[in-house]
Amino acid sequence: MSQVVLHPEGFLELARSPGFAAELRRVAEVVRANAVNKAPTSKAGSHGRRPGYLRSQIKVVSRVDTLGAYADVVTEAATPKGFRYGTYWEHRRHYLLQAVNERQM
């Protein structure tokens, strides 16, 4: 069986490289397009909202933090009772943080 080994230092270097943010944004846009296609839509609208409300609210948010670039595919859309549909896809490096923290212990 093959094994994948993550080297935190190498990943940090990649995440901070100039081309990584652009590539990550491109991938996030593909994920956003898939989320838009899969989002439920009523031709008549829903609770007074226009048809396609949820689909129109899905967006990509790209940022850079201390670990490097990341992108979230999110929506601020909410149900009529105020429940937010939430984050469709989040690309952060929680596993990397865990690996770095374990090394520091």
JOJO-V980509 format. One record per residue. N is the residue number from 0. PSI is psi in whole degrees, 0 to 359 (* if undefined). Layout:
BEGIN
n=N psi=PSI
n=N psi=PSI
END
This chain:
BEGIN
n=0 psi=139
n=1 psi=154
n=2 psi=136
n=3 psi=129
n=4 psi=125
n=5 psi=125
n=6 psi=105
n=7 psi=320
n=8 psi=317
n=9 psi=321
n=10 psi=319
n=11 psi=319
n=12 psi=317
n=13 psi=313
n=14 psi=336
n=15 psi=358
n=16 psi=150
n=17 psi=319
n=18 psi=342
n=19 psi=316
n=20 psi=317
n=21 psi=318
n=22 psi=319
n=23 psi=319
n=24 psi=318
n=25 psi=315
n=26 psi=318
n=27 psi=325
n=28 psi=325
n=29 psi=316
n=30 psi=318
n=31 psi=315
n=32 psi=319
n=33 psi=320
n=34 psi=319
n=35 psi=316
n=36 psi=329
n=37 psi=349
n=38 psi=135
n=39 psi=143
n=40 psi=133
n=41 psi=131
n=42 psi=334
n=43 psi=358
n=44 psi=179
n=45 psi=118
n=46 psi=45
n=47 psi=355
n=48 psi=154
n=49 psi=155
n=50 psi=139
n=51 psi=14
n=52 psi=306
n=53 psi=313
n=54 psi=322
n=55 psi=346
n=56 psi=358
n=57 psi=128
n=58 psi=166
n=59 psi=132
n=60 psi=116
n=61 psi=135
n=62 psi=171
n=63 psi=130
n=64 psi=196
n=65 psi=339
n=66 psi=343
n=67 psi=200
n=68 psi=148
n=69 psi=163
n=70 psi=138
n=71 psi=140
n=72 psi=114
n=73 psi=169
n=74 psi=142
n=75 psi=2
n=76 psi=146
n=77 psi=156
n=78 psi=168
n=79 psi=334
n=80 psi=2
n=81 psi=4
n=82 psi=122
n=83 psi=137
n=84 psi=333
n=85 psi=191
n=86 psi=127
n=87 psi=316
n=88 psi=134
n=89 psi=125
n=90 psi=93
n=91 psi=169
n=92 psi=58
n=93 psi=321
n=94 psi=327
n=95 psi=316
n=96 psi=317
n=97 psi=316
n=98 psi=318
n=99 psi=317
n=100 psi=321
n=101 psi=325
n=102 psi=329
n=103 psi=345
n=104 psi=*
END
